[in-house]
Amino acid sequence: MNFNFFMNDVVVTARNEAKEAGFQELTNPEEVDTAFAKEGTTLVLVNSVCGCAGGIARPAAGYALHKGEQKPDHAVTVFAGQDKEATEKARSYFTGYPPSSPSFALLKDGKLVSMVERYEIEGSEPIEVVKKLQEAFEKHC
């Protein structure tokens, strides 16, 4: 089995899951700055090929965006390990938090107001992550 082919397939699948859930993909620092400058609330998914946590984060993100009454105005994603400059730029907004992927950041008018880190995703049931996201939406959206 060609490992590079396998990894490319995993990356494409992970990207598509985020896009199908309603996230706009940001692939460079300029796109990050533009997206984060928008008024209102922005949910950021730091996507990852990590099987266990990524396989929880992406479905939870999609569910949280489409269920419940409070939702962010915008949903965007950067891909850790793939779109490195975009991810680094996004993380520069997450002051006080170490790099974590997958993870979620909620920004309001470009300022970080809530963070769900990998350790809060890994080993959780997707519905637990959905609840964390919905709590942040209710508080800030």
Buried (B, 14 or more C-beta within 10 A) or exposed (E): EEEEEEEEEEBEEBBEBBEEBBBEBBBEBEBBBEBBEBEEBBBBBBBBBBEEBBBBBBBBBBBBBEEBEEBBEBBBBBBBEBBEEBBBBBBEBBEEEEEBBBBBBBBBEBEBBBBBBBEBBBEBEBEEBBBBBBBBBEEBB
